[in-house]
């Protein structure tokens, strides 16, 4: 891995003005993904998709970290939809290799991080140590209780988001490139995901309807136009809504004609997901940005907020849309009559003592979709649905794992919020807001794993990178050397901030 400026220029521009292999890798991959779908041979993607994604990831993870970060986000955006197209054209499969792809690509960061383990001794990064130790404790515990396959799949769910965050934090010399690549991915991603969500609501594509029927998720509504809770290209409305909230939180740092379109489409799909927790999270994000954004950016934020509300008015003018959103919103004023709230309250009352007294912990692989790997028929286990993230952590990790996991998160969050003299950075404030919003949603479900977890850990890492990059700039440092380890060891002033 190199941070040399000359090397980066070669990677971006190639030789003789031709596009580099790193620049072409992701577009070529998505072209190869689209072709089998268009000719009705999507079943081939069970091999092409994971193998192609791993090839692109291997090419980018060391050569072009910024494009690698953007590519991983595209995988999180689109993989569930690719799986549904495969199932629609090739037949339903309970366990799909396509769905493991984002985790496998994200796990490539482990090999990079392994080269820079000494960096974890610095205070800026040390919080990652107890977090990972807590997860590994639960992993080895889970092997004894759920088996290697289930525990390993759960490990990917827990650990890949953490290491993606550490990966971008360690690449702070490349912060400007990383920021720009991620913003481009989110502007285009929100446009696509948000726009497809509206198509799904009003038209309901056959492959999405077939998938809803196969999985039997009755809480997503009916697989019919205007009778479904929008889940767009993701697996369900919950992950979609939290992903859109994350995207809307970072969108104010973006520029371009597509930004207001992306925001309007994302807001529309978020409303139609009917996830009340995400609506509240969106209000928190807006309020936190108003408090923390640099002065002149607050007026722009208010203008963007007003613009998004105005753009949503045509959608709300559709009678069935207005009725669905209004009836869902009304439940916030009468929670005692809301079935979802009652079930969650009953779950807390029934499971609170058990979760907090699980000293050893149930271990990874005993909860969520990993339970498919513990059953011969590939069906979800009895503990597959766990409504509370706050209770799931002590139940699954046990006391030893929870102590490290929670202590590390607290240390990293406090470090993220400590300005340390870093110059104002709108994107850094947006990244902080996204991370805090997802963390606060733990009271509703476990938002620190899978795609929602990537939202927390990735943007926590981006906020850390922004801070270190800003402090390094204040010190008027020279261009980054080939080996960042030498630079870290030579000047610890901002690493200790």
C-alpha positions in Angstrom: 0.0 0.0 0.0 1.3 3.4 -0.8 0.2 6.9 0.0 2.8 8.5 -2.4 1.3 11.3 -4.4 3.0 10.3 -7.6 1.7 6.7 -7.3 -1.8 8.0 -6.7 -1.6 10.2 -9.8 -0.6 7.1 -11.9 -3.4 5.1 -10.5 -6.0 7.8 -11.3 -4.9 8.7 -14.8 -3.1 5.7 -16.1 -0.5 6.0 -18.8 -0.5 8.3 -21.8 -3.8 9.9 -20.7 -5.7 6.6 -20.8 -8.0 5.6 -17.9 -6.3 3.4 -15.4 -7.3 -0.1 -14.6 -8.4 1.0 -11.1 -10.7 3.6 -12.6 -12.3 1.2 -15.1 -12.7 -1.8 -12.7 -16.0 -0.9 -11.0 -17.8 0.3 -14.2 -16.8 -2.8 -16.0 -17.9 -5.0 -13.1 -21.4 -3.4 -13.1 -21.6 -3.8 -16.9 -20.9 -7.5 -16.5 -23.5 -7.7 -13.8 -26.2 -6.0 -16.0 -25.6 -8.2 -19.1 -26.9 -11.5 -17.7 -29.9 -9.8 -16.2 -30.8 -8.2 -19.5 -30.6 -11.5 -21.5 -32.5 -13.5 -18.8 -29.5 -15.4 -17.5 -29.2 -13.8 -14.0 -28.5 -17.2 -12.5 -24.9 -16.7 -13.8 -24.5 -13.9 -11.3 -24.2 -16.4 -8.4 -20.7 -16.9 -9.7 -20.0 -13.7 -11.6 -21.1 -11.3 -8.9 -19.0 -12.5 -5.9 -16.0 -13.4 -8.0 -16.1 -10.1 -10.0 -16.6 -8.0 -6.8 -13.7 -9.8 -5.0 -11.5 -9.1 -8.0 -12.4 -5.4 -8.1 -12.0 -5.2 -4.3 -8.5 -6.8 -4.5 -7.5 -4.4 -7.2 -8.7 -1.3 -5.3 -8.1 -2.0 -1.7 -4.4 -1.2 -1.8 -4.1 0.8 -5.0 -7.0 3.2 -4.7 -8.6 3.3 -1.2 -11.0 6.1 -2.2 -12.5 4.1 -5.1 -12.5 1.0 -2.9 -14.6 2.8 -0.3 -17.1 4.0 -2.9 -17.3 0.6 -4.5 -18.1 -1.1 -1.2 -21.0 1.4 -0.7 -22.4 0.5 -4.1 -22.3 -3.1 -3.1 -24.3 -2.3 0.0 -26.8 -0.3 -2.1 -27.5 -2.9 -4.8 -26.6 -6.4 -3.6 -30.1 -7.3 -2.3 -31.7 -6.2 -5.5 -29.2 -8.3 -7.5 -30.1 -11.3 -5.4 -33.8 -10.8 -6.1 -33.2 -10.6 -9.8 -31.2 -13.9 -9.6 -34.0 -15.6 -7.6 -36.6 -14.3 -10.1 -34.8 -15.6 -13.2 -33.1 -18.7 -11.8 -35.4 -19.8 -9.0 -35.8 -19.1 -5.3 -32.9 -19.9 -3.0 -33.1 -19.7 0.8 -29.3 -19.1 1.1 -27.7 -17.0 -1.6 -24.0 -16.5 -2.2 -24.7 -13.1 -3.7 -25.6 -11.7 -0.3 -22.2 -12.6 1.2 -20.4 -10.4 -1.4 -20.4 -7.0 0.4 -19.1 -8.7 3.6 -16.4 -10.6 1.7 -15.2 -7.5 -0.1 -15.3 -5.5 3.1 -13.2 -8.2 4.9 -10.4 -7.4 2.5 -9.6 -4.4 4.7 -8.4 -6.9 7.3 -5.3 -7.6 5.3 -4.5 -3.9 5.0 -5.2 -3.2 8.7 -3.0 -6.1 9.7 0.0 -4.2 8.2 -0.6 -1.3 10.4 -1.6 -2.8 13.7 1.0 -0.7 15.5 -1.2 2.3 14.7 -3.8 1.0 17.2 -1.6 2.0 20.1 -2.3 5.7 19.4 -5.1 7.2 21.4 -7.0 8.2 18.3 -7.4 4.6 17.2 -7.1 2.6 20.5 -10.9 2.4 21.0 -11.1 0.0 18.1 -9.0 -2.5 20.1 -11.6 -3.3 22.9 -14.4 -3.3 20.3 -12.7 -6.0 18.2 -11.7 -8.0 21.3 -15.3 -8.0 22.5 -16.5 -9.2 19.1 -13.8 -12.0 18.9 -14.7 -13.1 22.4 -18.3 -13.6 21.3 -17.1 -15.3 18.0 -15.2 -18.0 19.8 -18.1 -18.4 22.3 -20.5 -18.6 19.3 -18.5 -21.4 17.7 -19.2 -23.6 20.7 -22.9 -22.8 20.7 -23.9 -22.3 17.1 -21.1 -23.8 15.0 -18.4 -22.4 12.9 -20.5 -21.5 9.9 -23.1 -19.5 11.8 -20.6 -17.8 14.0 -18.4 -16.8 11.1 -21.2 -15.4 9.2 -22.3 -13.4 12.2 -18.6 -12.3 12.7 -18.7 -10.7 9.2 -21.9 -8.9 10.2 -20.3 -7.4 13.3 -16.6 -7.0 12.3 -16.7 -5.8 8.7 -18.4 -2.5 9.5 -15.9 -1.9 12.3 -12.8 -2.6 10.1 -14.2 -0.5 7.2 -14.4 2.4 9.7 -10.8 1.8 10.8 -9.7 1.4 7.2 -10.8 4.9 6.2 -9.6 6.4 9.5 -6.1 5.1 8.9 -6.1 6.6 5.4 -6.4 10.1 6.7 -3.7 11.4 4.3 -6.2 10.6 1.5 -9.1 12.2 3.2 -10.0 14.7 0.4 -10.1 11.9 -2.2 -12.0 9.6 0.1 -14.5 12.4 0.9 -15.1 13.3 -2.7 -15.5 9.6 -3.8 -18.0 8.9 -1.1 -20.0 12.0 -1.7 -20.3 11.1 -5.4 -21.3 7.6 -4.5 -24.0 8.8 -2.1 -25.4 11.5 -4.5 -25.8 8.9 -7.3 -26.8 6.1 -4.8 -29.5 8.1 -3.2 -30.8 9.1 -6.6 -31.0 5.5 -7.7 -32.2 3.9 -4.4 -34.6 6.7 -3.7 -36.0 6.8 -7.3 -36.3 3.0 -7.4 -38.2 3.1 -4.1 -40.8 5.3 -5.6 -41.1 3.0 -8.7 -41.5 0.1 -6.3 -44.3 1.8 -4.4 -46.3 2.8 -7.5 -45.6 -0.1 -9.8 -44.2 -3.0 -7.7 -41.8 -4.9 -10.0 -42.5 -8.6 -10.3 -39.2 -9.7 -8.9 -39.7 -7.7 -5.7 -43.2 -9.0 -5.3 -42.1 -12.6 -5.8 -39.3 -12.1 -3.2 -41.8 -10.7 -0.6 -44.0 -13.7 -1.1 -41.1 -16.2 -0.8 -39.7 -14.7 2.4 -43.2 -14.1 3.9 -42.4 -10.7 5.5 -45.9 -9.7 6.4 -44.7 -6.5 8.1 -43.7 -5.1 4.7 -47.3 -4.9 3.6 -48.8 -6.5 0.5 -46.7 -7.2 -2.6 -49.0 -4.8 -4.6 -48.7 -1.2 -5.8 -49.3 1.4 -3.1 -49.8 -1.3 -0.5 -46.2 -2.0 0.3 -43.7 -0.4 2.7 -40.9 0.7 0.4 -37.7 -1.3 0.7 -36.2 -0.3 -2.7 -33.0 -2.1 -3.4 -32.4 -3.3 0.1 -33.8 -6.2 2.1 -36.5 -4.5 4.1 -37.8 -1.1 4.9 -35.8 -0.7 8.1 -32.3 -0.9 6.6 -33.5 1.2 3.7 -34.8 4.0 5.9 -31.7 4.1 8.1 -29.5 4.1 5.0 -31.5 7.0 3.5 -31.2 8.9 6.8 -27.5 8.4 6.7 -27.3 9.6 3.1 -29.5 12.7 3.9 -27.2 13.6 6.8 -24.1 13.7 4.6 -25.8 15.2 1.5 -25.4 18.9 2.7 -21.7 18.5 2.2 -22.2 17.7 -1.5 -22.4 20.0 -4.5 -23.9 19.7 -7.9 -27.2 19.8 -9.8 -28.0 16.2 -8.8 -27.9 16.9 -5.1 -31.5 18.3 -4.7 -32.9 15.5 -6.9 -31.1 12.9 -4.8 -32.4 14.5 -1.6 -36.0 14.7 -2.8 -36.1 11.1 -4.0 -34.4 9.8 -0.8 -36.9 11.7 1.3 -39.8 10.4 -0.6 -38.7 6.8 -0.2 -37.9 7.3 3.4 -41.4 8.5 4.1 -42.9 5.6 2.2 -40.9 3.1 4.1 -43.2 4.1 7.1 -40.3 3.6 9.5 -41.1 6.0 12.3 -37.7 5.6 14.0 -36.1 6.8 10.8 -38.4 9.8 10.7 -37.4 10.8 14.2 -33.7 10.1 13.3 -34.0 12.4 10.4 -35.3 15.2 12.6 -32.4 14.7 15.0 -29.9 14.8 12.1 -31.3 18.1 10.9 -31.2 19.6 14.4 -27.7 18.4 15.1 -26.4 19.8 11.8 -27.9 23.1 12.6 -26.1 23.2 15.9 -22.7 22.0 14.7 -22.3 23.2 11.1 -20.0 26.2 10.4 -21.9 29.5 10.4 -22.4 30.2 6.7 -23.4 26.6 6.0 -26.4 26.8 8.3 -28.4 29.1 6.0 -27.7 26.6 3.1 -28.8 23.8 5.4 -32.1 25.6 6.1 -32.6 26.2 2.4 -32.0 22.6 1.6 -34.4 21.5 4.3 -37.1 23.8 3.0 -36.5 22.7 -0.6 -36.8 19.0 0.4 -40.1 19.7 2.1 -41.5 21.5 -0.9 -40.3 18.7 -3.2 -42.2 16.2 -1.1 -45.5 18.1 -1.4 -46.5 16.6 -4.8 -46.0 13.1 -3.3 -48.0 13.9 -0.2 -50.8 15.2 -2.5 -51.5 11.6 -3.7 -54.5 10.5 -1.5 -53.3 7.0 -0.7 -49.8 8.2 0.0 -51.0 10.9 2.3 -53.3 8.5 4.1 -50.6 5.9 4.7 -48.1 8.4 6.0 -50.6 10.4 8.1 -52.0 7.2 9.7 -48.4 6.0 10.5 -47.5 9.5 11.9 -50.6 9.6 14.1 -49.4 6.5 15.9 -46.6 8.7 17.4 -49.3 10.5 19.4 -51.0 7.3 20.5 -48.3 4.8 21.2 -50.4 2.9 23.8 -52.7 1.8 20.9 -49.8 0.9 18.5 -49.2 -2.8 18.0 -45.5 -2.4 17.2 -44.9 -0.3 20.3 -46.8 -2.8 22.4 -44.8 -5.7 21.1 -41.6 -3.9 21.7 -42.6 -3.0 25.2 -43.6 -6.6 25.9 -40.3 -7.8 24.5 -38.3 -5.5 26.8 -40.3 -6.6 29.8 -40.0 -10.3 29.0 -36.3 -10.3 27.9 -34.6 -7.5 29.9 -33.5 -9.7 32.9 -32.4 -12.6 30.7 -30.3 -10.3 28.4 -28.6 -8.5 31.3 -27.9 -11.7 33.3 -26.4 -13.6 30.3 -22.9 -13.4 31.8 -21.2 -15.7 29.3 -23.3 -14.5 26.4 -25.2 -16.5 23.7 -22.3 -15.9 21.3 -22.3 -14.9 17.6 -24.4 -16.9 15.3 -27.3 -17.5 17.7 -29.3 -14.5 16.6 -30.5 -12.9 13.3 -30.0 -14.3 9.8 -27.0 -16.4 10.9 -29.6 -18.8 12.5 -30.3 -20.1 8.9 -26.9 -21.8 9.0 -27.8 -23.7 12.2 -31.0 -25.3 10.7 -31.0 -28.1 8.2 -33.9 -26.6 6.3 -32.2 -23.1 6.0 -35.0 -21.4 7.8 -34.6 -18.7 10.4 -34.3 -19.8 14.0 -36.4 -18.9 17.0 -34.1 -16.0 17.9 -33.9 -14.6 14.4 -36.0 -11.5 15.3 -34.5 -9.3 18.0 -36.1 -5.9 18.3 -33.6 -4.2 20.6 -30.0 -3.3 19.8 -29.4 -2.3 23.4 -30.5 -5.7 24.7 -28.9 -7.7 21.9 -25.4 -6.5 22.7 -25.2 -7.9 26.2 -27.2 -11.0 25.3 -25.0 -11.9 22.3 -21.6 -10.7 23.5 -22.0 -11.5 27.2 -20.5 -9.3 30.0 -16.8 -9.6 28.8 -17.6 -8.8 25.2 -20.1 -6.0 26.1 -17.6 -4.3 28.4 -15.0 -4.0 25.6 -17.5 -3.2 22.9 -19.3 -0.4 24.8 -16.1 1.0 26.2 -14.5 1.2 22.8 -17.6 2.9 21.2 -17.7 5.5 24.0 -13.9 6.2 23.6 -14.2 6.5 19.9 -17.3 8.7 20.0 -15.9 11.1 22.5 -12.7 11.3 20.5 -14.7 12.0 17.4 -16.6 14.9 19.1 -13.5 16.4 20.6 -12.5 19.1 18.1 -8.9 19.3 19.2 -8.3 22.6 17.3 -9.2 21.0 13.9 -10.4 23.6 11.3 -14.2 23.6 10.5 -15.1 21.0 8.0 -18.7 20.7 6.7 -18.3 17.1 5.7 -16.8 16.2 9.0 -19.8 17.6 10.8 -22.1 15.7 8.4 -20.1 12.4 9.1 -20.4 13.0 12.9 -24.1 13.6 12.5 -24.6 10.4 10.5 -22.7 8.3 13.1 -24.5 9.8 16.1 -27.9 9.3 14.5 -27.3 5.6 13.8 -25.9 5.1 17.3 -29.0 6.7 18.8 -31.2 4.3 16.9 -29.9 1.4 18.9 -32.9 1.8 21.1 -35.0 0.5 18.2 -32.8 -2.2 16.7 -29.2 -3.2 16.4 -28.0 -0.6 14.0 -24.2 -1.2 14.4 -24.1 -4.3 12.3 -24.6 -5.0 8.5 -25.5 -2.1 6.3 -26.7 0.2 9.0 -23.5 -0.6 11.0 -21.4 0.4 8.0 -23.2 3.7 8.2 -22.1 4.2 11.8 -18.5 2.9 11.7 -17.6 4.2 8.2 -18.6 7.8 9.0 -17.1 7.6 12.4 -13.9 6.7 10.6 -14.4 9.5 8.1 -14.9 12.0 10.9 -11.6 10.8 12.5 -9.8 11.1 9.2 -11.1 14.6 8.6 -9.9 15.7 12.1 -6.4 14.2 11.6 -6.1 15.6 8.1 -7.1 19.1 9.3 -4.7 19.0 12.2 -1.9 17.8 9.9 -2.7 20.7 7.6 -2.4 23.2 10.5 1.0 21.8 11.2 2.0 22.6 7.6 3.3 19.0 7.1 5.0 17.9 4.0 3.3 15.6 1.4 2.7 12.1 2.9 5.6 9.8 2.6 5.4 6.3 1.0 5.1 4.5 4.4 2.6 6.3 6.7 3.9 4.3 9.7 7.1 6.5 9.6 5.0 9.6 9.5 2.9 8.5 12.4 5.9 7.6 14.4 7.8 10.8 13.6 5.1 13.2 14.6 2.5 12.1 17.2 1.0 15.5 18.0 -2.2 15.2 16.1 -2.4 11.4 16.6 -2.6 12.1 20.3 -5.3 14.8 19.9 
